[in-house]
Amino acid sequence: MSDPRKPRGRRHSLAVVLTLATCAVLAGARSFTAIGEWSADAGLSVADLLGVVRVPDESTFRRVFAALDADALDTALGAWAAAATTPPAGTRRRLAVDGKTLRGSRTGDVPGRHLLAALDHVSGVVLGQVAVDAKSNEIPALPVLLADVDLTDAVITADALHTQTETARWLVSHGAHYVLTAKANQPRLYAQLTDLPWRRVKTAARTTERGHGRRERRTVKATEVRAGLLFPHATQAVQITRRRQPLTGGPAETEVVYLVTSLPTHHASPARLAAFARQHWTVENRLHWVRDVTFGEDLSQVRTGNAPQVMASLRNLAITVLRLTGVTNIAAGIRHHARHPERPLETIMKLAC
């Protein structure tokens, strides 16, 4: 990472500033003021471990993060997370791609910063994040997000927004497979999928789950289309029927979802494809929800320069650090690190060894 500050008058190295901020976020800090207060309260024990005499104040964190190259930071953190979560031999890495708006970063008529992230299905760590241009959308940002990720034999899951022909071609050209939801934004493909003779296709998997006050039953069918699917490199079409019945009674709801995938049948069974589609939404539960509820991200009033994205990157890093050290409850992990000032740095140093 390059330091955006001029050398003259610089008292604290960029490494010290980023490390202290990461420690503070691990301890629950949500703002520059909280990061500065944590750094001041951490005392000599943490300063000695970092080899510094004086810790930065709140204004230093604010100025540095506003000018820092946030995309470069995300690239560096993603590369580290990818190296720390190499899939076991014989298994595929699975990445869920989804976007989130930092609502509190909105200024007047300027919308809040929108970030696109890639989350590993299995480990729940963030392997990449990139800002989406305010005048654009997530579609052109996906190749930028995944450009530095090793996609060889990986499976990428995304919602219907990313069911784009150019996206599919780009993923396959980089050695990846895709599992994408098909909706009306691809009308020819969607019409082809809905018109397939699904009644003649045998149900390949059934599941029943109870939770959130309802019972949900899923049936999964998958088929190869000899005439070919109207989507680049697609080899299978999948139909998932969800029937939700409230446990307290009332009318049931039925939803039918279609998927397309480049995975051939001998690489992914219908049940496995349905699992991939369901696991995709872990990006909402294990990342976006955690950042909103546990870290209060949407309440953050950080707006200056690149600071909103940098703060989101530090939250991603804190989640990654906690998950890599075996923490399953992020809120409990934050409380644990908040009780002793040495704990965040000790946890980070364990991963660095």
C-alpha positions as CSV (number, residue, x, y, z in Angstrom):
1,M,0.0,0.0,0.0
2,S,1.3,3.5,-0.9
3,D,0.9,6.2,1.7
4,P,-1.1,9.1,0.4
5,R,0.6,11.6,2.8
6,K,3.6,13.7,2.1
7,P,6.7,12.4,3.9
8,R,7.4,15.7,5.7
9,G,5.7,15.9,9.0
10,R,4.5,12.3,8.9
11,R,4.7,10.9,12.5
12,H,3.0,7.5,12.1
13,S,3.6,4.9,9.4
14,L,0.7,3.7,7.3
15,A,1.1,0.2,8.7
16,V,0.7,1.5,12.3
17,V,-2.4,3.5,11.3
18,L,-4.1,0.6,9.6
19,T,-3.2,-1.9,12.3
20,L,-4.5,0.3,15.1
21,A,-7.7,0.9,13.2
22,T,-8.2,-2.8,12.5
23,C,-7.7,-3.5,16.2
24,A,-10.2,-0.9,17.2
25,V,-12.8,-2.2,14.7
26,L,-12.2,-5.7,16.1
27,A,-13.0,-4.2,19.5
28,G,-16.2,-2.7,18.2
29,A,-15.2,0.8,17.1
30,R,-17.7,2.2,14.5
31,S,-16.3,5.7,13.8
32,F,-13.1,7.7,13.6
33,T,-13.8,9.1,17.1
34,A,-14.2,5.6,18.5
35,I,-11.0,4.4,16.7
36,G,-9.1,7.4,18.1
37,E,-10.4,6.8,21.6
38,W,-9.6,3.1,21.5
39,S,-6.1,3.8,20.3
40,A,-5.6,6.3,23.1
41,D,-7.0,4.0,25.8
42,A,-5.0,1.0,24.6
43,G,-2.0,2.3,26.4
44,L,1.6,1.5,26.4
45,S,1.0,-2.3,26.1
46,V,-0.3,-2.0,22.5
47,A,2.1,0.9,21.6
48,D,5.1,-1.2,22.7
49,L,4.0,-4.2,20.6
50,L,3.8,-1.9,17.6
51,G,7.1,-0.1,18.4
52,V,5.6,3.4,18.7
53,V,5.9,6.0,21.4
54,R,2.8,8.0,20.5
55,V,-0.5,6.7,19.0
56,P,-2.3,8.6,16.2
57,D,-5.3,10.8,17.1
58,E,-8.7,10.8,15.5
59,S,-7.9,13.4,12.9
60,T,-5.0,11.3,11.6
61,F,-7.2,8.3,10.9
62,R,-9.8,10.6,9.3
63,R,-7.3,12.3,6.9
64,V,-5.4,9.1,6.0
65,F,-8.6,7.1,5.2
66,A,-10.1,9.8,3.2
67,A,-7.1,9.9,0.9
68,L,-6.2,6.2,0.9
69,D,-6.5,4.1,-2.3
70,A,-9.5,2.0,-1.1
71,D,-9.5,-0.3,-4.1
72,A,-5.8,-1.1,-3.6
73,L,-6.5,-1.8,0.1
74,D,-9.4,-4.2,-0.8
75,T,-7.1,-5.9,-3.4
76,A,-4.4,-6.5,-0.8
77,L,-6.8,-7.7,1.8
78,G,-8.5,-10.0,-0.7
79,A,-5.2,-11.6,-1.8
80,W,-4.3,-12.3,1.9
81,A,-7.8,-13.8,2.6
82,A,-7.6,-16.0,-0.5
83,A,-4.2,-17.3,0.5
84,A,-5.5,-18.0,4.0
85,T,-8.5,-20.0,2.7
86,T,-7.1,-22.2,0.0
87,P,-9.8,-24.9,-0.8
88,P,-8.8,-28.4,0.1
89,A,-7.7,-30.6,-2.8
90,G,-10.6,-31.9,-4.8
91,T,-13.0,-29.1,-3.9
92,R,-14.0,-26.0,-5.7
93,R,-13.9,-22.5,-4.3
94,R,-17.4,-21.0,-4.3
95,L,-17.9,-17.2,-4.3
96,A,-21.1,-15.3,-3.8
97,V,-21.1,-11.9,-5.5
98,D,-23.5,-9.2,-4.2
99,G,-23.7,-5.5,-3.7
100,K,-24.5,-3.3,-0.7
101,T,-25.1,0.5,-0.4
102,L,-23.6,2.4,2.5
103,R,-26.7,4.4,3.3
104,G,-25.2,6.7,5.8
105,S,-22.6,7.9,3.2
106,R,-25.2,9.7,1.2
107,T,-24.7,13.5,0.9
108,G,-27.5,15.6,-0.4
109,D,-28.5,14.4,-3.8
110,V,-25.3,12.2,-4.1
111,P,-26.3,8.6,-3.4
112,G,-24.5,6.5,-0.8
113,R,-21.4,4.6,-1.8
114,H,-22.3,1.2,-3.3
115,L,-19.8,-1.6,-2.9
116,L,-19.7,-5.0,-4.7
117,A,-18.2,-7.8,-2.6
118,A,-17.2,-11.5,-3.1
119,L,-17.8,-13.8,-0.2
120,D,-16.4,-17.4,0.1
121,H,-19.4,-19.7,0.6
122,V,-17.6,-22.0,3.0
123,S,-15.3,-19.9,5.2
124,G,-17.5,-16.7,5.1
125,V,-14.5,-14.5,4.5
126,V,-14.4,-11.6,2.0
127,L,-12.1,-12.2,-1.0
128,G,-12.7,-8.9,-2.7
129,Q,-14.6,-5.6,-2.7
130,V,-14.8,-2.8,-5.3
131,A,-16.7,0.5,-5.4
132,V,-19.4,0.8,-8.1
133,D,-19.4,4.0,-10.1
134,A,-22.3,6.2,-9.1
135,K,-23.2,6.6,-12.8
136,S,-23.0,2.9,-13.5
137,N,-24.2,-0.3,-11.9
138,E,-22.8,-3.6,-10.6
139,I,-22.6,-5.4,-14.0
140,P,-19.3,-3.9,-15.3
141,A,-17.9,-4.0,-11.7
142,L,-18.0,-7.8,-11.5
143,P,-15.0,-8.4,-13.8
144,V,-13.1,-5.7,-11.9
145,L,-13.9,-7.3,-8.6
146,L,-12.8,-10.7,-9.6
147,A,-9.8,-9.7,-11.8
148,D,-7.2,-10.5,-9.2
149,V,-8.9,-13.6,-7.8
150,D,-7.7,-17.1,-9.0
151,L,-10.9,-18.3,-10.6
152,T,-9.6,-21.6,-11.9
153,D,-12.4,-24.2,-11.4
154,A,-14.2,-21.8,-9.0
155,V,-18.0,-21.5,-9.0
156,I,-19.4,-18.0,-9.0
157,T,-23.0,-17.4,-7.8
158,A,-24.9,-14.2,-8.4
159,D,-28.4,-12.8,-8.6
160,A,-30.3,-12.2,-11.8
161,L,-28.8,-8.7,-12.3
162,H,-25.5,-10.5,-13.3
163,T,-27.1,-13.0,-15.6
164,Q,-25.5,-11.3,-18.6
165,T,-24.0,-12.9,-21.7
166,E,-20.7,-10.9,-21.4
167,T,-20.4,-11.8,-17.7
168,A,-20.8,-15.5,-18.5
169,R,-18.3,-15.4,-21.2
170,W,-15.8,-13.5,-19.0
171,L,-16.1,-16.0,-16.2
172,V,-15.7,-19.0,-18.4
173,S,-12.7,-17.4,-20.2
174,H,-11.0,-17.1,-16.8
175,G,-11.6,-20.7,-15.9
176,A,-14.6,-20.3,-13.7
177,H,-18.1,-21.8,-13.7
178,Y,-21.3,-19.9,-12.9
179,V,-24.7,-20.6,-11.3
180,L,-26.9,-17.7,-12.1
181,T,-30.6,-16.9,-11.6
182,A,-32.6,-16.4,-14.7
183,K,-35.4,-13.8,-14.7
184,A,-37.1,-11.4,-17.1
185,N,-34.0,-9.3,-17.6
186,Q,-33.1,-12.0,-20.1
187,P,-36.5,-12.5,-21.8
188,R,-35.5,-15.0,-24.4
189,L,-33.7,-17.2,-21.9
190,Y,-36.4,-16.9,-19.4
191,A,-39.1,-17.8,-22.0
192,Q,-37.1,-20.8,-23.0
193,L,-36.7,-22.0,-19.4
194,T,-40.4,-21.6,-18.5
195,D,-41.4,-23.4,-21.7
196,L,-39.3,-26.5,-21.0
197,P,-41.4,-29.7,-20.4
198,W,-40.7,-29.6,-16.6
199,R,-43.6,-32.0,-15.9
200,R,-41.7,-34.7,-17.7
201,V,-38.5,-34.1,-15.8
202,K,-38.2,-36.2,-12.7
203,T,-37.8,-34.5,-9.3
204,A,-34.1,-34.9,-8.4
205,A,-34.2,-33.6,-4.8
206,R,-36.6,-32.6,-2.1
207,T,-36.0,-30.8,1.2
208,T,-38.1,-29.5,4.0
209,E,-37.1,-26.9,6.6
210,R,-38.8,-25.1,9.4
211,G,-37.9,-21.7,10.6
212,H,-38.9,-18.0,10.7
213,G,-42.5,-19.1,11.5
214,R,-43.0,-21.2,8.4
215,R,-42.3,-24.6,6.8
216,E,-40.6,-24.5,3.4
217,R,-40.6,-27.4,1.0
218,R,-38.3,-27.3,-2.0
219,T,-38.3,-29.5,-5.1
220,V,-35.5,-29.4,-7.6
221,K,-35.4,-30.5,-11.2
222,A,-32.5,-30.2,-13.6
223,T,-32.1,-31.0,-17.3
224,E,-29.8,-30.6,-20.2
225,V,-31.3,-29.1,-23.3
226,R,-30.1,-30.9,-26.5
227,A,-31.0,-28.0,-28.7
228,G,-28.9,-25.8,-26.4
229,L,-29.7,-23.0,-24.0
230,L,-29.9,-19.4,-25.1
231,F,-27.0,-18.4,-22.9
232,P,-23.3,-18.7,-23.4
233,H,-21.7,-21.9,-22.0
234,A,-24.9,-22.9,-20.2
235,T,-25.1,-26.7,-20.0
236,Q,-28.0,-27.3,-17.5
237,A,-31.3,-25.6,-16.6
238,V,-32.6,-25.9,-13.1
239,Q,-36.1,-25.4,-11.7
240,I,-36.5,-24.9,-8.0
241,T,-40.1,-24.8,-6.6
242,R,-40.5,-23.3,-3.1
243,R,-43.7,-23.8,-1.2
244,R,-43.9,-21.8,2.1
245,Q,-46.6,-22.6,4.6
246,P,-47.0,-20.5,7.8
247,L,-46.9,-22.6,10.9
248,T,-49.8,-20.6,12.4
249,G,-52.0,-21.4,9.4
250,G,-53.0,-19.2,6.5
251,P,-52.4,-19.5,2.7
252,A,-49.3,-21.1,1.3
253,E,-47.0,-19.3,-1.1
254,T,-45.4,-20.9,-4.1
255,E,-42.4,-19.5,-5.9
256,V,-40.6,-21.0,-8.9
257,V,-37.0,-20.0,-9.6
258,Y,-34.9,-20.9,-12.7
259,L,-31.1,-21.2,-12.8
260,V,-28.6,-21.7,-15.5
261,T,-25.1,-23.1,-15.0
262,S,-22.0,-23.9,-16.9
263,L,-21.4,-27.0,-14.7
264,P,-22.1,-30.2,-16.5
265,T,-24.2,-32.9,-14.9
266,H,-21.2,-35.1,-14.0
267,H,-19.8,-32.2,-12.0
268,A,-22.9,-31.0,-10.2
269,S,-26.1,-32.9,-9.4
270,P,-29.4,-31.0,-9.1
271,A,-29.3,-31.2,-5.3
272,R,-25.8,-29.7,-5.4
273,L,-26.9,-26.9,-7.7
274,A,-29.8,-26.1,-5.4
275,A,-27.3,-26.0,-2.5
276,F,-25.1,-23.6,-4.4
277,A,-28.1,-21.3,-5.0
278,R,-29.1,-21.4,-1.4
279,Q,-25.6,-20.8,-0.2
280,H,-25.4,-17.7,-2.3
281,W,-27.6,-15.9,0.1
282,T,-25.0,-16.4,2.9
283,V,-23.6,-13.1,1.6
284,E,-26.6,-11.4,3.0
285,N,-26.7,-13.2,6.3
286,R,-22.9,-13.6,7.0
287,L,-21.7,-10.3,5.6
288,H,-24.3,-7.6,4.9
289,W,-26.4,-8.3,7.9
290,V,-23.4,-8.5,10.2
291,R,-22.0,-5.2,8.9
292,D,-25.4,-3.5,9.4
293,V,-26.5,-5.0,12.7
294,T,-23.2,-5.8,14.6
295,F,-21.1,-2.9,13.2
296,G,-24.0,-0.4,12.6
297,E,-22.8,0.3,9.1
298,D,-25.9,2.0,7.7
299,L,-25.8,4.4,10.7
300,S,-22.3,5.5,10.0
301,Q,-21.9,9.1,9.0
302,V,-18.5,8.7,7.4
303,R,-18.7,10.5,4.0
304,T,-15.4,12.1,3.2
305,G,-13.4,10.9,0.2
306,N,-12.6,7.2,0.2
307,A,-13.2,6.8,4.0
308,P,-16.6,5.1,3.6
309,Q,-15.1,2.3,1.6
310,V,-12.0,2.0,3.8
311,M,-14.2,1.7,6.9
312,A,-16.2,-1.0,5.1
313,S,-13.0,-2.8,4.2
314,L,-11.9,-2.8,7.9
315,R,-15.3,-4.3,8.9
316,N,-14.7,-7.0,6.2
317,L,-11.3,-7.6,7.6
318,A,-12.5,-7.8,11.2
319,I,-15.1,-10.4,10.1
320,T,-12.5,-12.3,8.2
321,V,-10.0,-12.3,11.1
322,L,-12.7,-13.5,13.5
323,R,-13.8,-16.3,11.2
324,L,-10.3,-17.5,10.5
325,T,-9.7,-17.8,14.2
326,G,-12.8,-19.9,14.7
327,V,-15.3,-17.4,15.9
328,T,-18.8,-18.2,14.8
329,N,-20.7,-15.4,16.7
330,I,-19.2,-12.1,15.4
331,A,-20.9,-10.0,18.1
332,A,-19.5,-12.3,20.9
333,G,-16.1,-12.1,19.2
334,I,-16.1,-8.3,19.3
335,R,-17.1,-8.3,23.0
336,H,-14.3,-10.7,23.7
337,H,-11.7,-8.4,22.0
338,A,-13.2,-5.3,23.6
339,R,-12.5,-6.5,27.2
340,H,-8.7,-6.4,26.9
341,P,-6.8,-3.9,24.7
342,E,-4.1,-6.5,23.8
343,R,-6.4,-9.1,22.4
344,P,-7.1,-7.6,19.0
345,L,-3.4,-7.3,18.2
346,E,-2.6,-10.7,19.6
347,T,-5.3,-12.2,17.4
348,I,-3.9,-10.5,14.3
349,M,-0.4,-11.6,15.1
350,K,-1.5,-15.2,15.3
351,L,-2.8,-15.1,11.8
352,A,0.4,-13.3,10.6
353,C,2.6,-16.1,11.9
